[in-house]
Amino acid sequence: MASVALGRLYQRARYILRHEGRRAFFRQGLAFVGSVLFSYGHYYIYEKELGEPSETKFTLRTPDRALRIVATTDELEELVVEGFDVDSYFDMEELRWRIEKGMTLFCVFVGKDLAHRSLVAMARNANVDPVLSRYIMNWQQEASIGPCTTLAEYSGQNLYPYTLSQICKYLKGQNRRSVKITASRQNASSIRGIEKAGFTICGEAHYLRLFYLMNCCKVRPI
């Protein structure tokens, strides 16, 4: 797992230098060091019931798009063979590790370029969200979404709510009754995308991590 984390950091640093410049690299590097030492966040927990049909109203601004669902490492390798740029931003070892752990990967490509990815867990041991790991969930009927990332050049094009809506359709086909996702209270764009996809707040949490030695999460249903 340590090698996966280092690989992820390398890929992220390479992407920032190439696409955002040195100033962004140093700024985000300092923020990362600070997050290793101390991390605190106030999160909202969102939920969507999958039993009833619901309409989501948003306009996609990226016509040349393709959604690919990856549930096995073989399917991940097929994307690479087909020429999709999966590892331009995200480390392949991390993706393999998460898929082997039981997560399902949803990728949106514009042409062959990766524009958005979301990961879905349908079992407790596959979930990587520290907030939802403390939330009481029925994993026989529920699922969790996250982490989710939209590349900077594709932000504001409604790819996030579009992917969430497609995930909900997929999970309904997997006989799941509801799905949950979290968002930092300060992350207005993430909250906007989640709410566009028809999710509603069901709880909130305060999360504290100190030097990787102390993890504390207080969850309160709403």
C-alpha positions in Angstrom: 0.0 0.0 0.0 2.9 2.3 0.7 4.1 1.9 -2.9 0.6 2.7 -4.2 0.5 5.9 -2.1 4.0 7.0 -3.4 3.0 6.2 -7.0 -0.2 8.3 -6.6 1.8 11.2 -5.3 4.2 11.0 -8.2 1.5 10.9 -10.7 -0.3 13.9 -9.1 2.9 15.9 -8.9 3.7 15.2 -12.6 0.3 16.2 -13.6 0.4 19.5 -11.7 3.8 20.5 -13.1 2.7 19.6 -16.7 -0.7 21.2 -16.7 -0.8 23.8 -13.9 2.8 25.1 -13.5 5.4 25.4 -10.8 3.5 27.9 -8.7 0.5 25.5 -8.3 3.0 22.6 -7.7 4.6 24.4 -4.7 1.3 25.7 -3.4 -0.4 22.2 -3.4 2.8 20.6 -2.1 2.7 22.8 1.0 -0.9 22.0 1.4 -0.2 18.3 1.2 2.5 18.5 3.9 0.1 20.4 6.1 -2.6 17.7 5.6 -0.1 15.0 6.6 0.5 16.7 9.9 -3.0 17.7 10.6 -6.4 17.2 8.9 -9.8 18.4 10.0 -13.0 18.6 8.1 -16.7 19.2 8.4 -18.6 16.9 6.0 -22.1 16.5 4.8 -23.4 13.0 4.2 -25.8 12.7 1.2 -28.1 9.9 0.3 -30.3 8.9 -2.7 -33.0 6.3 -2.6 -33.0 4.1 -5.7 -36.4 2.5 -5.5 -38.4 5.3 -7.1 -37.7 6.8 -10.6 -36.5 10.4 -10.4 -35.6 13.0 -13.0 -32.3 14.9 -12.8 -32.2 18.2 -14.7 -28.8 19.3 -15.9 -27.3 20.1 -19.3 -24.1 18.3 -20.4 -21.7 20.6 -22.1 -19.4 17.9 -23.4 -21.0 16.1 -26.4 -18.1 13.9 -27.3 -18.1 11.8 -24.2 -18.1 8.1 -23.3 -18.8 6.4 -20.0 -16.9 3.2 -19.2 -17.5 1.0 -16.2 -14.6 -1.0 -14.9 -15.1 -3.8 -12.4 -12.0 -6.0 -13.0 -8.3 -5.3 -13.5 -8.6 -7.0 -16.9 -11.2 -4.4 -18.0 -8.8 -1.7 -16.7 -6.0 -3.1 -18.9 -8.4 -3.3 -21.9 -8.9 0.5 -21.6 -5.1 1.0 -21.8 -4.8 -1.3 -24.8 -7.6 0.6 -26.5 -5.7 3.8 -26.1 -7.7 5.5 -23.4 -5.6 7.8 -21.3 -6.4 6.3 -17.9 -3.0 6.9 -16.1 -2.3 10.5 -17.2 -3.5 11.7 -13.8 -4.2 8.7 -11.7 -1.7 6.0 -10.7 -2.5 2.6 -12.3 -1.3 0.7 -9.2 -3.7 2.7 -7.1 -6.6 1.9 -9.5 -5.7 -1.8 -9.6 -5.5 -1.9 -5.8 -8.9 -0.3 -5.4 -10.5 -2.6 -8.0 -9.0 -5.7 -6.4 -10.3 -4.5 -3.1 -13.8 -4.7 -4.6 -14.5 -1.2 -6.0 -16.1 -0.4 -9.3 -14.6 2.4 -11.4 -16.7 4.8 -13.5 -14.7 6.8 -16.1 -15.9 9.5 -18.4 -13.7 10.1 -21.4 -13.8 13.0 -23.9 -12.3 11.4 -26.9 -9.5 9.3 -25.4 -8.8 11.8 -22.6 -9.9 11.0 -19.1 -12.2 13.8 -17.8 -13.8 12.3 -14.7 -13.6 9.3 -12.5 -15.7 8.0 -9.6 -15.3 4.9 -7.5 -18.1 2.9 -6.0 -18.0 0.4 -3.1 -20.8 -2.2 -2.5 -19.2 -3.8 0.5 -17.7 -2.6 3.8 -14.2 -3.9 3.1 -14.2 -2.0 -0.2 -15.3 1.4 1.2 -12.4 3.9 1.6 -14.4 6.9 2.9 -13.4 7.5 6.5 -16.7 9.2 7.3 -18.9 6.5 5.9 -16.8 3.8 7.6 -18.3 5.3 10.9 -21.8 5.6 9.5 -24.3 2.8 10.1 -24.9 1.3 6.7 -26.6 -1.9 5.5 -24.1 -3.1 2.9 -26.5 -5.7 1.6 -28.8 -2.9 0.3 -26.6 0.2 0.2 -23.4 1.4 -1.5 -21.0 4.3 -1.2 -19.5 6.6 -3.8 -16.0 8.1 -3.6 -13.5 9.3 -4.2 -14.5 11.3 -7.2 -12.4 13.6 -9.3 -13.0 15.8 -12.3 -9.9 17.0 -14.1 -9.6 20.8 -14.0 -10.0 21.5 -17.7 -13.4 19.7 -17.7 -14.8 21.3 -14.6 -18.1 23.1 -14.9 -19.4 20.8 -17.6 -21.8 18.7 -15.4 -19.7 15.5 -15.8 -19.9 14.9 -12.0 -23.7 14.9 -11.7 -24.0 13.0 -15.0 -21.7 10.3 -13.6 -23.5 10.1 -10.3 -26.8 9.6 -12.1 -25.3 6.8 -14.2 -23.9 5.2 -11.0 -27.4 5.3 -9.5 -28.9 3.5 -12.5 -26.1 0.9 -12.3 -26.6 0.3 -8.6 -30.4 0.0 -9.0 -29.6 -2.8 -11.5 -27.5 -4.4 -8.8 -30.6 -4.4 -6.5 -29.3 -1.7 -4.2 -31.9 0.4 -2.5 -29.9 3.5 -1.7 -26.4 5.0 -2.1 -24.4 7.5 0.0 -21.7 10.0 -0.7 -19.9 12.7 1.4 -18.7 16.2 0.6 -16.7 18.7 2.5 -18.9 21.6 3.7 -16.4 24.0 2.0 -16.5 22.2 -1.3 -19.3 24.2 -3.0 -18.7 22.7 -6.5 -18.9 19.1 -5.2 -22.1 19.9 -3.2 -23.7 21.5 -6.2 -22.9 18.4 -8.4 -24.2 16.0 -5.8 -27.5 17.9 -5.4 -27.9 18.2 -9.1 -27.9 14.4 -9.2 -30.8 14.3 -6.8 -29.0 13.5 -3.5 -30.3 14.9 -0.2 -28.5 15.5 3.1 -29.0 12.8 5.7 -26.1 13.5 8.1 -23.0 15.4 8.9 -19.6 14.6 10.4 -16.5 16.2 11.9 -13.3 14.3 11.0 -9.9 14.8 12.7 -6.6 13.2 11.9 -3.3 14.0 13.7 0.0 12.7 12.5 -1.7 9.5 11.3 -1.7 8.6 15.0 -5.2 9.7 15.9 -8.3 9.3 13.8 -11.6 10.7 15.2 -14.9 11.0 13.4 -18.1 12.1 15.0 -21.2 11.5 12.9 -24.7 12.9 13.4 -27.7 11.9 11.4 -30.0 14.7 10.2 
